[in-house]
Amino acid sequence: PVEANTVDGAWHRDTVIEKEIGDFERPLYYIGHIIYFDDLANTEFCLNSEHNSNNNADIYEKRIINAQTNSSVFFDGRILHRGLKNNNPITRYAIYISYTASSYSVKETQNIYF
């Protein structure tokens, strides 16, 4: 969540063909890139969740990326992740860039939330 005074975001994957188990067997085809413009936009990831279709975030080891101004993080778009709460009274800012394989079809993007 980027808006001021918000709770933790929903766990989601940026790209997964809904109900397509084979998606997790494909070579890497979608990379997410977040560039943080402040130190407020922390992101939490479920480690190794990009390798299977289990969307229960409770079973994974977690890693929090603590945003720093002008820092960035790259990640597989299949990994479960979420933005963390913003207790600050101001909106936080970041840029999200997608790098995709030439064979990737935009219609595949589902932004599946769990």
Stockholm file with secondary structure:
# STOCKHOLM 1.0

chainA/1-114         PVEANTVDGAWHRDTVIEKEIGDFERPLYYIGHIIYFDDLANTEFCLNSEHNSNNNADIYEKRIINAQTNSSVFFDGRILHRGLKNNNPITRYAIYISYTASSYSVKETQNIYF
#=GR chainA/1-114 SS CCSSSBCCCCCEESCCCTTCGGGGTSCCCEEEEEEESSSCCCEEEETTGGGSCCCCGGGSCEEEECCCTTCEEEEETTSCEEECCBCSSSCCCEEEEEEECTTCCGGGCCCEEC
#=GC SS_cons         CCSSSBCCCCCEESCCCTTCGGGGTSCCCEEEEEEESSSCCCEEEETTGGGSCCCCGGGSCEEEECCCTTCEEEEETTSCEEECCBCSSSCCCEEEEEEECTTCCGGGCCCEEC
//
